[in-house]
Amino acid sequence: MEQTAETKYTLTDEAFKELRDIIYKTSGIYYSESKKYLLESRILKRIQTLKLNSLYDYVNFIKNPANKGELKNLFDAITINETYFFRAEQQFEAVEKIIIPELIRNKSGQSGQIVIRIWSAACSTGEEPYTLAMIVLEKIKPIYPNVQFQILGSDISNQVLEIAKSGVYKEYSVRNMPDSYLKKYFIAKDGYYYLKDEVKRLVRFSNINLFDASQVRLVSNCDIIFCANVLIYFDIPAKQKVVSLLYDALNPGGYLFIGYSESLHGISKAFKLVHLPKAIAYKKE
Ligand SMILES: C[S@@+](CC[C@H](N)C(=O)[O-])C[C@H]1O[C@@H](n2cnc3c(N)ncnc32)[C@H](O)[C@@H]1O
């Protein structure tokens, strides 16, 4: 039967559910029925690239265990990667002025070098971990020159991680950045902003799927975790699983920050809710 435009570019309810379940089981991202059109539009490019005839063929393609590698491309296609420098301004200010000094105080009794480990889990194109790295360089290092900082940025999408590693940004990403940081840590050229090596070398990037316990468990002993604006894409059981894994990755006394519009209400009781002057954080006691 010749396929009409409708069957080529739209999914039957059954095929949508199959694809939705594959996405959910592998990433925790939950597409409700009302987002069917969004999912369809996001995977259209994949059928063009793979030269398939329809979205229905794509569902069959991805179901085939021989095409397991396609999952990475599916994640690139379906994730929403909105981010920018200094997005969570008040949280960053709390990290600089309250959290890091407190962590350093608590660690100063220990023998050996003080190390602070920060993880930006779901960092997209890297603006969040790089903002933290610039704050460390600009505000923390002058006061605590001997403290070592390890900053990890991770995401499920390789496409965004490649941009993060390149450190090259458009105007959109830097629009909220204080001018002094822009001038000091970037080189502007031909409409792009190139992050300087002194910032880039402070951050390590890795592909980590937060819904995959075996991957998350590779990260441990964190003092601060940012997991912002990603839990919104998960359903409640997926949020519970991810937050519990992040809890395990934190040191006692460590802090979790989530997005301004997100909450752990009904998700986890393990943390202590801490009210900072302009932000809230979740502390592992
Ligand atoms: C909207 S961005 C948030 C970026 C940054 N944290 C911020 O707040 O500006 C959400 C990111 O979460 C990533 N993501 C979605 N599901 C994920 C998962 N299961 N594991 C890791 N990252 C995931 C997406 O690829 C996307 O880059």
PDBQT file of the ligand as one rigid body, heavy atoms in Angstrom, charges set to zero:
ROOT
HETATM    1  C1  LIG A 301      17.274  21.720  29.482  1.00  0.00    +0.000 C 
HETATM    2  S1  LIG A 301      18.884  20.999  29.564  1.00  0.00    +0.000 S 
HETATM    3  C2  LIG A 301      19.468  21.614  31.115  1.00  0.00    +0.000 C 
HETATM    4  C3  LIG A 301      20.890  22.092  31.033  1.00  0.00    +0.000 C 
HETATM    5  C4  LIG A 301      21.421  22.719  32.318  1.00  0.00    +0.000 C 
HETATM    6  N1  LIG A 301      21.418  21.773  33.415  1.00  0.00    +0.000 N 
HETATM    7  C5  LIG A 301      20.654  23.958  32.702  1.00  0.00    +0.000 C 
HETATM    8  O1  LIG A 301      19.869  23.922  33.666  1.00  0.00    +0.000 OA
HETATM    9  O2  LIG A 301      20.793  24.989  32.041  1.00  0.00    +0.000 OA
HETATM   10  C6  LIG A 301      18.474  19.294  29.916  1.00  0.00    +0.000 C 
HETATM   11  C7  LIG A 301      19.573  18.318  29.543  1.00  0.00    +0.000 C 
HETATM   12  O3  LIG A 301      19.294  17.046  30.144  1.00  0.00    +0.000 OA
HETATM   13  C8  LIG A 301      19.789  16.048  29.292  1.00  0.00    +0.000 C 
HETATM   14  N2  LIG A 301      19.170  14.764  29.644  1.00  0.00    +0.000 N 
HETATM   15  C9  LIG A 301      17.908  14.337  29.413  1.00  0.00    +0.000 A 
HETATM   16  N3  LIG A 301      17.739  13.096  29.879  1.00  0.00    +0.000 NA
HETATM   17  C10 LIG A 301      18.912  12.710  30.422  1.00  0.00    +0.000 A 
HETATM   18  C11 LIG A 301      19.365  11.523  31.061  1.00  0.00    +0.000 A 
HETATM   19  N4  LIG A 301      18.578  10.456  31.233  1.00  0.00    +0.000 N 
HETATM   20  N5  LIG A 301      20.643  11.483  31.485  1.00  0.00    +0.000 NA
HETATM   21  C12 LIG A 301      21.471  12.548  31.323  1.00  0.00    +0.000 A 
HETATM   22  N6  LIG A 301      21.100  13.688  30.723  1.00  0.00    +0.000 NA
HETATM   23  C13 LIG A 301      19.828  13.772  30.282  1.00  0.00    +0.000 A 
HETATM   24  C14 LIG A 301      19.458  16.559  27.906  1.00  0.00    +0.000 C 
HETATM   25  O4  LIG A 301      20.253  15.962  26.903  1.00  0.00    +0.000 OA
HETATM   26  C15 LIG A 301      19.677  18.063  28.046  1.00  0.00    +0.000 C 
HETATM   27  O5  LIG A 301      20.936  18.446  27.562  1.00  0.00    +0.000 OA
ENDROOT
TORSDOF 0
